Amino acid sequence: MDSGDDPDVPDSRGRKKRYHRHTPRQIQDLESMFKVCPHPDEKQRMQLSRDLGLEPRQIKFWFQNRRTQMKAQQDRSGNCWLRAENDKIRCENIAMRAALKNVICPSCGSSSCTEDSYFDEQKLRMDNSRLKEELDRVSGLASRYLGRPITQLPPVQSVSISSLDLSVGSYNDPAISTSLDLDLLLRNSSSFPHTYCASIAELEKPLMMDMASNAMEEVVRLVQADEPLWVKSGSDGREILQLETYERMFKRSGHQFKFPDVRIEASRDSAVVVMNATTLINIFMDASKWAELFPTIVSKARTLEVLASGMAQSRSGSLALIYEELQVLSPVVPTREFFFLRCCQQIQRGVWVIADVSVDYPRANELTPFSQSKRLPSGCLIEEMADGYSKVTWVEHVEIEESNQIPVLFKDLMDSGWAFGAQRWLTALQRMCDRLSCLAIAGLPARELGAVAPSPDGKRSMMKLAQRMVNNFCANISASNDHKWIALPGLNDAGVRVILHKSTDAGQPSGVLLSAATTIWFPISPESVFVFFKDERTRAQWDVLSNGNTVQEVTHIMTGSHPGNCISLLRGFNSGQNTMLILQECCTDALGSVVVYSPIDVPAINIVMSGEDPSSISLLPSGFTILPDGRSAGGQGASCSSNPRGGSSGSLVTVAFQILMSSLPSAKLNMESVMTVNNLIGTTVQQIKAALNCPDI
C-alpha cells in the first residue's frame, strides 16, 4: 500500500483520514532505500522524512507494508515450487504403474514375467509407500504456506489461451482480478518434438537411404534441366516449374492422391557467395548451425537422428533426419513444419549436392498430425570456386496445405512465393556469408565518430553480440506453435498481439518478459521504409522513448557490401541518461529487412569494446521487420516503387517491443502492463504514419 497514513484511524472529529498516495518520486526513493535497507532505524527514517516531505510515521508504515508484500511474493513462489514437486511425484507414480502393465518377459514374450513378479510387486509397493510419505511431507509444507489443509491434488487441465479473460476490473476489488497466472501464458514447449527419442528401426533405414538416393538424383536433374521443365516468368524473371512436364519426367508413387487444399510451390535460383564449399556443407548438415545461418527464415531446427556420418572432411555420404520450422517474421503468419531426410554427396571434384525430401512414415505424422505440407525433392548444388567463393544453385519444391489462417495483409506475399522461394533463401545466404566474412577479417572496417574506438577483437565481440540480439528478436516474434500469442483490439485486421514468457537465459534480463507486436501495410517501397528506420537523423520521429531527442552514431561497423548492412552504437543527446547507449543492427537484402536495437549501458559496452566474451551481457531487443507486400507494382502511383527483383508496390512492417515486466519469476500479467505496451505500439505506429505521410492507412 502506497499510503503512509492508516486509513482506519479517525481524526480529532471522528472522521476517517483520507487515503494519501505518494508521488512517483517518493515511491522511487523509498524503493531504492528498501533495496539497500529493508529495516531502517529511526535515524534513517527521520532522514527520509526530511528528504521526501513525509511524516516519520508514514515512512514506518510504508516499510512495514513493503516487507509484508515481499514476504507474500516469496510465499507464492514457494507454493509454486511445492506444487511442481507434488506433480512430479504423482507423475512418477503413474509412470511406474504404466511400466508395470507393459512388462514383457524376454524369454517367452508373454505380457507378464512370472519369475520375478512377486519381487517386482514388492518393490513397487515399497516405492509407492515412499512416494506417499513424500507426498504427505510436501502437502504438509504446502498447507502451512496456504493456510489450509491439502486433501487432494486437483486434476491438471489444459487451458485454452484464447479463452482467457483480459477484461479490466477494479484494482481494489479482490473478487475481480485483472491478473492472469503466468503459467497460462508461458510458451508451451511441448509442441516442439523434444521427446522424439525413438530410434529408427533397422528395417526402415534401407528404405530411407533409397528415398534419399532417389531425391539426390532428382535434385541433380532439376538443377541441370532448362526448358521445357523451367520457364522464365516475363514479369519478374523468376524460373517457374512446369508441373505437367515435371509429372511426366518424375513418376512418384501415390502422386495421384492429392489433398484438395494442397498447392505446389517450386522455384530455382543461383548466386555466388563469399564462403568456401566445405564450410557451407558442414553448416548445412548441422541443424543448429543451419538455423543460425538463416535466423530470419528458420525459427527452429533439430537433427533427430544421424543415419550415416559420411566422410570426415567432405561429408559425402552423410544422411540425417531433421526437423525444421520455417517462419515469416510476424506473429500472425502460421509457420511451416517439415520432417525430412537431408543427404550430402560429392558428385565430382569440387561439386556437392545437398538433397532434402520429406519422410513419409507414421511417426512423422504423429508429431505434426495437422500438417499436410511436404518437402518434395529439393536442395542445392554447391560448386567450389577460387578465392574462397562458392556458386550455389538452389531448388525449392514443396507441397503446402492452403491455410485460411493467413491474414489478408500477407495473402499476396504468400501466394507470390517470395516468402519461402529459392530467391529468399539465396539472398539471405548471401547476406549472412558477407557478414561472416567480415567477422573473420582481423582489420574490420569501422567508422568511429566519437570517443568509442573498438579494437579488432572488440569489433568481433560487438558483431557476435549484435547477431545474438537479432537471433533473439527473430525467434521472439514468430508464430511458432509454442508461442501462444494473445490478440488485442488493434490498429488493423492483424491487431496487436502479446505474449509473456519467463527468461532464464544469461543473454536476457532475468524475470518475466512481455512481448508485443503488430503489422502495418504502407504504400511505400521496402527500401524507403528501411532507410527511414536506419537513419539516426530520423529516429526522433518514431522512437517514443527518445522523447524527441536526436541521437548520434558513435561507432559504425559494416557487416556486408551493401551500405545498409551495419552495426551502430548510438548515443542520445539531452536524454538525461549518459550511461545508456543503443546497440542497433540493420540487415537488408532484396526480399526483406530488419532493424533491431536494444539499450545497453556503458560498463557492458566497455566489456564488448575490450574484446571480451559478450555472452553474459543481457539485451532486450525491439525493432522492425520490413517485407514486400507481394502485390503488383502497377497502378499504385509514383511513390510506390518495386523491389529490385520486381513484384512489390508496398511494405509490410512489423513493429515489435519487449519489456521487462517484472524481475520476479512468479509475476503475473495484469492489464496495466498490457495497456502500457499497447499504447507504446499504438503511439509508435501513429508517429511512423505521420513521418511517412501515410495518416489514413
Salt bridges, closest charged atoms under 4 A:
ASP2 OD2 - ARG21 NH1 3.24
ASP29 OD2 - ARG25 NH2 3.66
GLU31 OE2 - ARG66 NE 3.09
ASP75 OD2 - LYS71 NZ 3.24
ASP87 OD1 - ARG90 NH2 3.88
GLU121 OE2 - ARG125 NH2 2.97
ASP127 OD2 - LYS123 NZ 3.16
GLU134 OE2 - ARG137 NH2 2.50
GLU202 OE2 - LYS205 NZ 3.32
GLU204 OE1 - ARG363 NH2 2.63
ASP226 OD1 - ARG268 NH2 3.25
ASP236 OD2 - ARG238 NE 3.14
GLU239 OE2 - ARG268 NH2 2.77
GLU247 OE2 - HIS255 NE2 3.14
GLU247 OE2 - LYS258 NZ 3.43
GLU265 OE2 - ARG263 NH1 2.84
GLU265 OE2 - ARG336 NH2 2.91
ASP269 OD2 - ARG645 NH2 3.05
GLU324 OE2 - ARG375 NH2 2.67
GLU325 OE1 - LYS300 NZ 3.96
ASP356 OD1 - ARG342 NE 2.80
ASP360 OD1 - LYS374 NZ 3.66
GLU396 OE2 - ARG375 NH1 2.70
GLU399 OE2 - ARG252 NH2 3.79
GLU402 OE2 - ARG263 NE 2.81
ASP412 OD2 - ARG631 NE 3.39
ASP415 OD2 - LYS411 NZ 3.31
ASP457 OD1 - ARG460 NH1 2.93
ASP482 OD2 - LYS300 NZ 3.16
ASP482 OD1 - HIS483 NE2 3.82
ASP535 OD2 - ARG537 NH2 3.03
ASP543 OD2 - ARG539 NE 3.03
GLU553 OE1 - ARG447 NH2 3.11
GLU553 OE2 - HIS556 ND1 2.66
GLU585 OE2 - ARG435 NE 2.91
ASP589 OD2 - ARG424 NH1 3.49
ASP589 OD2 - ARG431 NE 3.32
ASP629 OD2 - ARG631 NE 3.83
